[in-house]
């Protein structure tokens, strides 16, 4: 849900910047902002995916560790 909201916010900012650049005498800054926002969005997504993969790896290692532990017999 958070990613969807960030995506909508990114889309809104980039559309506003790119449409403003059409009528601007010096549109380079607006183009940089419009495409820079997409770069930040992609960077955010890649960080999120790395954290998710790391969490999955740690959970897998924990599951492996727990499988190797021997249970004490119940009396």
C-alpha positions in Angstrom: 0.0 0.0 0.0 2.8 2.4 0.9 4.5 1.7 -2.5 1.3 2.4 -4.3 0.9 5.8 -2.6 4.5 6.6 -3.4 4.0 5.6 -7.0 0.9 7.9 -7.3 2.8 10.8 -5.7 5.7 10.2 -8.1 3.4 10.1 -11.1 1.7 13.3 -10.0 5.0 15.2 -9.6 6.5 13.9 -12.8 3.4 14.8 -14.9 3.3 18.3 -13.3 6.9 18.9 -14.1 6.9 17.5 -17.6 3.7 19.4 -18.5 5.1 22.6 -17.1 8.3 22.1 -19.1 6.3 22.2 -22.3 5.6 26.0 -21.9 8.7 26.9 -20.1 11.5 28.9 -21.8 14.2 26.9 -19.9 12.7 23.4 -19.3 15.9 21.5 -18.4 15.4 21.9 -14.7 11.8 20.7 -14.9 12.9 17.7 -17.0 15.6 16.8 -14.5 13.1 17.0 -11.6 10.5 15.0 -13.6 12.9 12.2 -14.4 14.8 12.5 -11.1 11.6 11.7 -9.1 11.4 8.4 -11.1 15.0 7.7 -10.3 14.3 8.1 -6.6 11.2 5.9 -6.8 13.2 3.1 -8.5 16.0 3.5 -5.8 13.4 3.2 -3.1 11.9 0.1 -4.6 15.3 -1.5 -5.0 16.2 -0.8 -1.3 12.8 -2.3 -0.3 13.4 -5.4 -2.3 16.9 -5.8 -0.8 15.5 -5.6 2.7 12.8 -8.1 1.9 15.3 -10.5 0.5 17.6 -10.1 3.5 14.7 -10.7 5.9 13.7 -13.9 3.9 17.3 -15.1 4.1 17.4 -14.6 7.8 14.1 -16.4 8.3 15.4 -19.3 6.2 18.6 -19.5 8.3 16.6 -19.5 11.5 14.4 -22.3 10.2 17.5 -24.3 9.2 18.9 -23.7 12.7 15.7 -24.8 14.4 15.6 -28.0 12.3 19.1 -28.9 13.4 18.3 -28.6 17.1 17.5 -31.9 18.8 14.4 -32.2 20.9 14.7 -33.4 24.5 12.5 -36.5 25.1 9.4 -35.8 27.1 8.9 -37.7 30.4 
